[in-house]
Amino acid sequence: MPTNTPSPSVTLIPTNTPTSTVTPTMPPLIKPAQTPIKTNISNFNGPETGYTGVLGYRFQVNVDGAITGLWDYSGGGTKTLKLWDSAGNLLGSTTVTSINGVWKMGTFAAPVRITAGIYYTVTDYITNNWYAYEYPSYLPLTYGNVSLYDGCYANTDRFPSYPTDCYTDHMVHLIGIPDINFIPF
């Protein structure tokens, strides 16, 4: 004879289900790097000797991309190269050990994303050393996706502010010191 056996009851217990978090990633950097000064300008004047301070330039890109490192072309020794946004915030820094008259690149730990239409500044701090320059070359100059706007300098290791420390009418104190390694997206 059949017996009436109670069915086991099921109790649902809510659990925290992990949710996926979307982490923004950088697009793959597969296009060739653009180095506007290193690639396009080779007739440097100088060298000027005995300078201590920051030399560099202000630039924009016309497409979004990333800067993977910075280049130096100056007297020998260890140099600190920096990438700044227009407000003077440091975005990246690298050091290189230069050889007189040879381009040397320092890479960032991770590429620095930059946005089209925004001004950035690249600088190289040198101590009692030489630099080369191009003069007169009137700005802006555009090479590939990069437009160079102002040559900048300051007598201490700091951000050269615009317009106080940057000059649109020429590139003196600009060419042959820092350059960017820009990869467009």
Helices and strands as residue ranges (DSSP letters): H 36-40, E 45-61, E 65-72, E 77-85, E 90-98, E 104-114, E 120-133, E 141-143, E 146-154, E 166-167, E 178-184
